Amino acid sequence: MSPTVLVAGVVSLYISVNVRGFPVTYEPSAKPGWARSGTAGVASHIARVHRALGNDVRLCTLVGRDTAGEAIRAELRRDGLSGPGVVESPSSSLGVVLVDPSGRRMGMPHLTALDRVEYPFEVLREQARGADLLVLTNAKFVRPLLPRADTLGIPIAVDVHLIDDPAGEYNRPWLERARIVFCSHERLGDPRAWVADLLRRYPRCEVAGVGMGARGALAGLRDGRLVEVPAVAPAGVVNTSGAGDALFATFLDGWCRHGDAGAALRDGVLHAGWKVGHRLPASVSLTRAELAALRAAAAPPVTWGRWDG
């Protein structure tokens, strides 16, 4: 049975631009090799993945009535993600992603417009009715909602992205409440040690996952098991933006449906690896049938070990 998933967080209007390399060399004017624009942002990307996989998705976000907001609302309507959880704000969030020829990206989200806005908990509570999972991203406007969301009795999941300290002040409200926690390897030392530290420090966490870019991903389970999956890129690497979102969202889909962490992580790595072959990864997602076909053709291996050994 398809799960019902609430996703709360930022939806932005982004432009992705190709650059020759990093660091970017100053020029008064430079023509990029390519450029793409569209709706992106963590909540948008996660919600699109779940929608494409056939899940019932309720999106809780803030969108302005400005020009950017008009474009965002049009895409949300097109994707079946517009609804009462999309609340009006004074202005919309914007962002730029610079992408080099190897697919490395530098994201520049401009979230100031939303950081000062209070999202009504009553709307989130109503959207959460009958939900199987709350994906509460670590956006600033979501943070005050956490204590009351925790009382709803619905499992919480979060990707804390570029984290380095599992005891850090900002992300602690999510880490104390979430059953599933993912993050990026980019500011970690040893991802396995981080998983062990997180699971020992936060007893409510059942799964701690790390996206490791070109090295794939790993996830530790409360029972001491550790699963690892190497990276794949069936169509090459064009833009790695949002790869972690795709990994996380697809893992959550599998975990909700069958509870098999190995299969869920494999599908997450596969979906993320397929997406990075596109210039605007947030705009494309595999359906369940398409993901199954790709799995049959290019499934990466799953390796089990221990994080507590």
C-alpha positions in Angstrom: 0.0 0.0 0.0 1.3 3.5 -0.9 2.3 5.6 2.1 1.0 9.0 2.8 3.9 11.4 3.3 3.9 15.0 4.6 6.9 17.1 3.5 7.6 20.5 5.2 10.3 22.8 4.0 11.5 25.3 1.4 10.4 25.5 -2.3 12.5 27.9 -4.3 12.8 29.2 -7.9 16.3 28.2 -9.0 18.6 28.8 -11.9 21.4 26.3 -12.6 24.3 27.6 -14.6 27.3 25.8 -16.1 30.7 27.3 -15.2 34.2 26.3 -16.5 35.5 25.2 -13.1 36.0 26.1 -9.4 37.1 28.5 -8.3 35.2 30.7 -10.7 37.4 33.2 -12.5 36.2 36.8 -12.6 35.1 38.0 -16.1 32.9 41.1 -16.8 30.7 38.8 -18.9 30.7 35.1 -19.5 28.4 32.9 -21.6 27.6 29.6 -19.8 27.6 26.3 -21.7 24.1 25.8 -20.5 21.5 27.2 -18.1 18.2 25.8 -16.7 15.6 27.3 -14.4 12.8 25.8 -12.5 11.3 25.0 -9.1 13.7 23.3 -6.7 14.6 23.3 -3.0 14.7 20.4 -0.6 11.0 20.1 0.1 10.1 20.4 -3.6 12.6 17.7 -4.6 11.6 15.3 -1.9 7.9 15.8 -2.6 8.4 15.2 -6.3 10.2 12.0 -5.8 7.5 10.6 -3.6 4.8 11.8 -6.0 6.5 10.1 -8.9 6.8 6.9 -6.9 3.0 6.9 -6.4 2.7 8.1 -2.9 0.1 10.5 -1.4 2.1 13.7 -0.8 1.1 16.7 1.3 3.5 19.6 0.8 3.7 22.3 3.6 5.7 25.3 2.4 5.7 29.1 2.0 5.4 30.8 -1.4 5.1 34.5 -2.2 2.7 36.3 -4.5 5.6 37.8 -6.4 6.8 36.8 -9.9 8.9 34.0 -8.6 5.9 32.7 -6.6 3.8 32.7 -9.7 6.3 30.4 -11.4 6.6 28.2 -8.3 2.8 27.8 -7.9 2.4 27.0 -11.6 5.0 24.1 -11.3 3.4 22.8 -8.1 0.0 22.7 -9.8 1.5 20.9 -12.7 3.1 18.3 -10.5 0.0 17.8 -8.3 1.7 19.3 -5.2 -0.4 22.4 -4.8 -2.8 22.3 -1.9 -3.8 23.9 1.4 -0.3 23.3 2.8 1.1 25.9 0.5 0.8 29.0 2.5 1.3 32.6 1.2 4.3 34.5 2.4 5.4 38.1 1.6 8.0 36.9 -1.0 9.5 33.7 -2.4 12.8 32.0 -1.9 15.3 32.1 -4.8 18.6 30.3 -5.5 21.4 29.8 -7.9 23.5 26.6 -8.5 26.8 26.8 -10.3 27.8 23.5 -11.9 31.2 22.6 -13.3 31.9 20.2 -16.2 32.4 17.3 -13.7 29.0 17.8 -12.2 30.2 19.4 -9.0 27.9 22.0 -7.7 27.9 25.1 -5.6 24.4 26.0 -4.3 23.5 29.5 -3.3 20.1 29.4 -1.7 18.6 32.8 -0.7 16.2 31.9 2.1 15.9 35.3 4.0 12.4 35.8 2.7 11.2 32.7 4.5 13.4 32.7 7.6 11.3 35.3 9.3 7.9 33.9 8.4 5.9 31.8 10.9 4.2 28.7 9.4 0.9 28.0 11.0 1.0 24.8 13.0 -2.7 24.3 12.5 -2.2 23.9 8.8 0.6 21.3 9.3 -1.6 19.4 11.8 -4.5 19.2 9.4 -2.2 18.1 6.6 -0.7 15.4 8.8 -4.1 13.7 9.4 -3.7 10.1 8.2 0.0 10.5 7.3 2.5 7.6 7.7 5.5 9.8 7.8 6.5 13.5 8.5 9.5 14.6 6.5 10.3 17.8 8.5 13.3 19.4 6.7 15.8 21.5 8.7 14.5 24.8 7.3 14.3 27.6 9.8 10.6 28.1 9.6 10.1 24.4 10.4 12.1 24.4 13.6 9.5 26.0 15.8 6.9 23.4 14.6 8.9 20.4 15.9 7.8 20.2 19.5 4.1 20.1 18.6 4.6 18.0 15.5 6.3 15.4 17.8 3.0 15.1 19.8 1.1 13.9 16.6 2.4 10.3 17.0 3.7 10.1 13.4 7.3 9.1 12.7 9.6 12.0 11.8 12.4 11.9 9.2 15.0 14.6 8.5 18.1 15.1 6.2 20.3 17.5 8.1 22.6 18.0 5.0 26.0 19.6 5.8 26.3 18.7 9.4 29.6 18.1 11.3 28.7 18.0 15.0 25.8 15.6 16.1 25.6 17.7 19.3 25.3 21.0 17.4 22.6 23.4 18.7 20.7 24.2 15.5 19.9 20.6 14.4 19.4 19.1 17.9 15.6 19.6 17.9 15.4 17.3 14.8 18.0 14.8 16.0 16.2 14.4 19.3 12.9 13.6 17.6 13.6 11.9 14.3 13.5 8.2 13.7 15.3 8.4 10.4 18.3 10.9 10.0 20.3 11.3 6.8 23.2 13.8 6.1 26.0 14.5 3.7 29.5 13.2 4.1 31.0 16.6 3.1 31.8 17.9 6.6 32.2 14.5 8.3 35.4 12.7 9.2 34.6 9.0 9.2 30.9 8.4 8.2 30.8 5.1 10.0 32.0 6.8 13.2 29.4 9.5 12.8 26.6 6.9 12.4 27.7 5.2 15.5 27.9 8.4 17.5 24.5 9.5 16.3 22.8 6.3 17.1 24.4 6.1 20.6 23.6 9.8 21.3 20.0 9.8 20.2 18.0 6.8 21.3 14.9 7.6 19.3 16.8 7.4 16.0 16.3 4.0 14.2 18.2 4.7 11.0 21.2 7.0 10.4 22.2 7.4 6.8 25.1 9.2 5.0 25.2 10.1 1.4 28.8 9.9 0.2 28.7 11.3 -3.3 31.0 9.3 -5.6 31.4 6.6 -2.9 27.7 5.9 -2.7 25.9 5.7 0.7 25.7 3.9 4.0 23.2 3.5 6.7 23.3 2.2 10.3 20.4 0.6 12.0 19.5 0.6 15.7 20.3 -3.1 16.0 24.0 -2.5 15.1 23.9 -3.5 11.4 25.5 -1.3 8.7 24.6 -1.4 5.1 26.7 0.1 2.3 25.9 0.6 -1.4 28.4 2.0 -4.0 27.6 4.8 -6.4 26.3 4.3 -9.9 25.6 6.9 -12.6 23.8 5.2 -15.5 23.7 8.3 -17.6 27.0 9.9 -16.5 27.3 12.9 -14.2 26.1 16.3 -15.3 24.8 18.0 -12.2 25.0 16.6 -8.6 22.5 19.1 -7.2 19.8 17.4 -5.1 21.4 13.9 -5.2 21.2 13.7 -1.5 17.5 14.6 -1.6 16.8 11.9 -4.1 18.7 9.3 -2.0 16.9 10.3 1.1 13.4 10.5 -0.4 13.7 7.2 -2.2 15.1 5.5 0.9 12.1 6.7 2.8 9.7 5.3 0.2 11.3 1.8 0.5 11.5 1.9 4.2 7.8 2.9 4.5 6.7 0.2 2.1 8.8 -2.8 3.1 11.2 -1.9 5.9 14.2 -3.4 4.1 17.0 -0.9 4.6 19.3 -2.6 2.1 16.8 -2.6 -0.7 15.7 1.0 0.2 19.3 2.3 0.2 20.1 0.5 -3.1 17.1 2.1 -4.7 18.0 5.5 -3.2 21.6 5.3 -4.6 20.2 4.2 -8.0 17.6 7.0 -8.2 20.2 9.6 -7.2 22.7 8.3 -9.7 20.2 8.5 -12.5 19.1 12.0 -11.6 22.7 13.4 -11.7 22.8 12.7 -15.4 20.4 15.6 -16.0 21.0 19.3 -16.1 18.2 20.1 -13.7 17.9 16.9 -11.5 15.0 18.3 -9.4 12.8 18.5 -12.4 12.9 14.7 -13.2 12.1 11.7 -11.2 11.6 8.0 -11.9 8.2 6.3 -11.6 8.0 3.0 -9.6 8.0 1.0 -12.9 10.9 3.0 -14.3 12.9 2.5 -11.1 12.2 -1.2 -11.2 13.4 -1.4 -14.8 16.6 0.5 -14.0 17.2 -1.7 -11.0 17.0 -4.8 -13.2 19.6 -3.3 -15.6 22.0 -1.5 -13.2 21.4 -2.4 -9.6 24.5 -1.7 -7.4 25.5 -4.4 -4.8 24.4 -4.2 -1.2 27.0 -5.0 1.5 26.2 -5.6 5.2 28.4 -5.2 8.2 28.3 -3.7 11.7 28.7 -0.2 13.1 28.9 -1.5 16.7 31.7 -4.0 16.2 
